[in-house]
Amino acid sequence: MPTATPKHKELDQPEQPAPPRRPTLAVVILNYNRADLLADCLESIYAHTPRCQLAVWVVDNASPDASVAMVQARFPQVILRVSPHNGGFSYGNNLALREILALPNPPDYVMLLNNDTVVPPDLFDGLVDYLEAHPAVGVVGPKVLLPDGSLDLACRRSFPTPAVAFYRMLGLAKIFPRHPRFARYNLTYLDPDQETEVDAVVGACMLLRRSVIAEVGLLDEAFFMYGEDLDWAYRIKQYGWRVIYYPAVYVWHYKRAASTRRAIPSIHAFYAAMRIFHRKHFAATTPAPLNAVIEAGITVKELIALGHNLLLPAAARRVG
C-alpha cells in the first residue's frame, strides 16, 4: 500500500543572523535665549543619520526669545521641555536627565551638548563606538574646536587642585605652556591630537554611560553655570571610572556666544564656581593659610575680569 506523501514539504531555512545591535543615545541640549544658535545646532544634528538610535532632548531655560516656537515649528522630532524659570546649567540639564533615567527603556548613553555647537557627521557614532569598545571608560569627550580652528582648551583638563590653581593664578601656565607641572590645568604641553586619559572633559560636549549617571547622580545644582562638568567628572572618577579625551572626532564650539549677552552675571558665576569647587573638594584637606590665599586669588581674578570687561566695547566682552 503506497505511503501518503505530504502535500507540502517545508524546506529547512538557514537561520538569519540577528541584526546588529544599535546602541541608543539621548542628546540633551540646554538653551537660553539663543534660538539662532540652537537652530544651527539642531540642523547640524539632523543633517546626517547616525548608526546609533538617536533621541534629542532640548530643555529651554525660560527663554524670552522665540526659541520654543522655533523648535516646535522646525524640529517637531525633538523632545522639548520648557522650564518655568532659568535655574542654571545644572538645573536645566537635570530636568531632562531625571526623565531619561526614569524611562522604561533608558538609553545606553547620554550626551550633554551645548546649543552653541555644530555637529559633524561622525561625532555621535565616533564617541559611542569608543565607549562600546572601552568598558572601563565612563566619560569621553571629543576635540573641541573654536570657530578659528584653534583648540578649546577646556576640552581636556586637570582638576584645579590647590597646586594647579596656584600655578594658574600666578600666570605660570601662560608663561610656560609646555611645562608639564605649570600647564597641568589645560594640558597644553600635550599634542592636541593625542588620545589621553584626563581628569575632565568639557560639558559643552561630553558623552557618558547612562549607567554611570545612575550610579554617581545628577549634576550638582549648586553650580549655576561653569564648574558643574568638573565636579561631575571628579565624582565619576571617585567611583573608579576613567575619563578620556578622544581627538579622533571633533565638534565646533562657538564658545561664550550665549554668556557674552550677560557678561557681568556670567563673570560672577564663573568665579563663584571656582569657589564652590574648591570648598567642596579641597578646602577640608588644605592648610588654612593656603585656603585663604586661594580664596583671595579668586576674588582678585574676579575683580580684574570685571574691570577688564567694563573697559571693553560690548561686542568684545567675554568671560574668564
C-alpha positions in Angstrom: 0.0 0.0 0.0 1.6 3.3 -1.0 2.6 5.6 1.8 1.0 9.0 1.9 3.2 11.9 0.9 2.7 15.3 2.4 1.2 17.9 0.0 3.8 20.4 1.2 7.2 19.8 2.4 8.8 22.7 4.3 12.4 23.3 3.3 14.9 23.8 6.1 15.7 27.5 6.1 19.1 28.7 7.2 18.9 30.8 10.4 19.1 34.5 9.6 21.8 36.4 11.5 20.4 38.8 14.1 20.6 42.4 13.0 23.5 44.2 14.6 22.7 45.8 17.9 22.2 49.6 17.6 23.3 51.5 20.7 20.8 54.1 21.9 21.8 57.7 22.6 20.0 60.6 24.2 21.4 64.1 23.5 20.5 66.8 25.9 20.8 70.4 24.8 20.2 73.3 27.2 19.1 76.5 25.7 18.7 80.0 27.0 17.6 82.8 24.7 19.6 81.8 21.6 17.1 80.5 19.0 19.6 81.2 16.3 22.4 79.1 17.7 20.0 76.3 18.7 18.6 76.2 15.2 22.1 75.8 13.7 23.0 73.1 16.2 19.8 71.1 15.5 20.2 71.4 11.8 23.7 70.0 12.0 22.4 67.1 14.1 19.7 66.1 11.7 21.7 66.7 8.5 23.1 63.2 8.9 21.6 59.9 10.3 23.9 58.2 12.7 24.1 54.4 13.1 23.1 54.7 16.8 19.5 55.2 17.7 19.2 58.9 18.5 16.8 61.0 20.6 17.4 64.7 21.0 16.1 66.5 24.1 16.0 70.3 24.3 15.5 72.0 27.6 14.7 75.7 27.4 15.5 77.7 30.5 12.6 80.2 30.3 14.0 82.0 27.2 12.3 85.3 26.4 13.0 84.9 22.7 11.4 82.6 20.1 13.4 79.5 21.0 10.5 77.3 22.0 8.4 78.3 19.0 11.3 77.7 16.7 11.9 74.2 18.0 8.1 73.4 17.8 7.9 74.7 14.2 11.1 73.4 12.7 12.1 70.4 14.7 9.0 68.5 15.8 11.0 65.3 16.4 12.8 67.0 19.3 11.7 66.1 22.8 11.1 69.6 24.2 10.9 70.6 27.8 10.3 74.2 28.9 11.5 75.2 32.4 9.3 77.8 34.1 12.5 79.7 35.2 16.2 79.9 34.4 17.7 77.8 37.2 21.1 77.5 35.5 23.1 74.9 33.6 22.9 72.0 36.1 19.2 72.7 36.9 18.2 72.7 33.2 20.1 69.6 32.2 18.9 67.7 35.3 15.3 68.3 34.2 15.9 66.1 31.1 18.4 63.7 32.9 15.8 62.8 35.5 13.2 61.9 32.8 15.8 59.9 30.8 16.8 57.8 33.8 13.2 57.1 34.6 12.3 55.8 31.1 11.1 52.2 30.9 13.9 51.6 28.3 16.5 54.2 29.0 19.3 54.8 26.5 22.7 53.3 26.7 24.4 56.6 26.5 23.7 60.3 27.3 25.4 63.3 25.8 25.5 66.8 27.1 25.8 69.2 24.2 25.8 73.0 24.1 23.4 74.9 21.9 26.4 76.8 20.5 27.9 73.8 18.9 27.8 72.5 15.3 28.0 68.7 14.9 30.0 66.9 12.2 28.6 63.7 10.7 30.7 61.2 12.7 30.6 62.8 16.2 27.9 60.6 17.8 28.9 57.3 16.3 32.6 58.0 16.9 32.1 58.7 20.6 29.6 55.9 21.1 31.9 53.4 19.3 34.7 54.4 21.7 32.6 53.7 24.8 31.3 50.4 23.3 35.0 49.3 22.8 36.3 50.5 26.2 34.1 49.3 29.1 36.2 50.8 31.8 35.7 54.3 30.4 32.7 56.2 31.9 33.1 59.5 30.0 34.6 60.5 26.7 34.9 63.9 25.1 36.0 64.9 21.5 38.4 67.5 20.3 36.5 70.8 20.6 37.4 73.4 18.0 36.7 77.2 18.2 35.5 79.0 15.0 39.1 79.9 14.1 40.1 76.3 14.2 42.1 76.5 17.4 41.6 74.1 20.3 39.1 75.0 23.0 41.5 74.4 25.9 38.6 73.4 28.2 38.1 70.1 26.4 40.8 68.4 28.3 41.7 69.4 31.9 43.2 68.5 35.2 41.3 69.2 38.4 42.1 72.6 39.9 43.8 71.2 43.0 45.4 73.9 45.2 48.7 73.5 43.4 47.2 73.6 39.9 45.1 76.6 40.9 48.1 78.4 42.4 50.2 77.9 39.2 47.3 79.2 37.1 46.5 82.2 39.2 50.2 83.2 39.2 50.1 83.1 35.4 52.7 80.4 35.2 50.5 78.3 32.9 50.6 81.1 30.3 54.3 81.8 30.7 55.2 78.1 30.5 52.5 76.5 28.3 54.8 73.5 27.6 55.7 72.8 31.2 54.2 69.5 32.5 53.8 71.0 36.0 52.8 74.6 35.4 50.5 73.8 32.4 48.6 70.9 34.0 45.2 72.6 34.1 44.7 72.7 30.3 47.4 70.2 29.5 48.8 72.5 26.8 52.1 70.5 26.9 50.3 67.6 25.2 49.7 67.2 21.5 46.1 68.1 20.9 45.8 65.0 18.6 46.9 62.7 21.4 44.3 60.5 23.0 44.7 61.0 26.7 43.2 60.0 30.0 42.3 63.2 31.7 40.6 64.4 34.8 37.7 66.2 33.0 36.3 67.0 29.6 34.0 69.9 28.9 30.3 70.0 29.4 29.8 71.6 26.0 30.2 68.1 24.6 30.6 65.0 26.8 29.3 61.5 26.4 28.5 59.4 29.4 27.2 55.9 30.1 23.7 56.2 31.3 24.6 53.6 34.0 27.3 56.0 35.3 24.8 58.8 35.8 22.5 56.4 37.6 25.4 55.3 39.8 27.0 58.7 40.5 24.0 61.0 40.5 23.0 64.1 38.6 24.8 67.4 38.1 25.2 69.5 41.3 22.8 72.4 41.1 24.9 74.5 43.5 26.8 75.4 40.3 24.7 77.8 38.3 26.9 78.0 35.3 30.5 76.7 34.9 32.3 74.2 37.1 29.5 71.6 37.1 31.3 69.5 34.5 34.5 69.4 36.6 32.5 68.5 39.6 30.7 65.7 37.8 34.0 64.3 36.4 35.5 64.4 39.9 32.7 62.4 41.4 32.7 60.0 38.4 36.4 59.3 38.9 35.8 58.7 42.6 33.7 55.8 41.5 36.6 54.3 39.6 35.6 55.3 36.0 38.0 56.6 33.5 37.6 59.9 31.6 39.1 60.1 28.1 39.9 62.9 25.7 39.4 61.4 22.2 40.5 63.7 19.4 39.8 61.3 16.5 36.4 63.1 16.4 35.7 66.8 16.9 32.9 69.3 17.3 32.7 73.0 16.6 32.1 75.3 19.6 31.0 78.9 19.3 32.2 79.5 22.8 30.6 82.0 25.1 28.1 83.1 22.4 25.3 83.0 25.0 27.1 84.2 28.1 28.5 87.3 26.4 25.0 88.7 26.4 25.1 88.9 30.2 28.8 89.4 30.8 28.8 90.6 34.4 26.5 87.9 35.8 28.5 85.3 33.8 31.7 86.5 35.3 30.3 86.3 38.8 29.0 82.8 38.0 32.4 81.7 36.7 34.3 82.7 39.8 31.6 81.5 42.1 32.0 78.1 40.5 35.7 78.2 41.3 35.0 78.9 45.0 32.3 76.2 45.2 34.6 73.5 43.6 37.5 74.3 45.9 35.4 74.4 49.1 33.6 71.2 48.1 36.6 69.0 47.2 39.8 70.5 48.5 39.3 73.0 51.4 39.0 70.4 54.1 42.4 68.9 53.3 44.2 72.2 52.5 46.0 74.2 55.2 44.0 77.2 56.3 46.7 79.8 55.1 46.7 78.3 51.6 42.9 78.3 51.6 43.0 82.0 52.4 45.4 82.6 49.5 43.3 80.7 47.1 40.1 82.5 48.1 41.9 85.8 47.8 43.3 84.9 44.5 39.9 84.0 43.1 38.5 87.3 44.3 41.4 89.3 42.8 41.0 87.5 39.4 37.2 88.2 39.5 37.8 91.9 40.1 40.3 92.1 37.3 38.0 90.3 34.9 35.1 92.6 35.8 37.2 95.7 35.4 38.7 94.5 32.1 35.2 93.8 30.8 33.9 97.2 31.7 36.7 98.8 29.6 35.9 96.7 26.5 33.2 97.5 23.9 30.1 95.3 24.4 30.8 93.2 21.4 34.3 92.2 22.8 33.3 91.3 26.3 34.0 87.8 27.4 34.1 85.5 30.5 37.0 84.1 32.4 
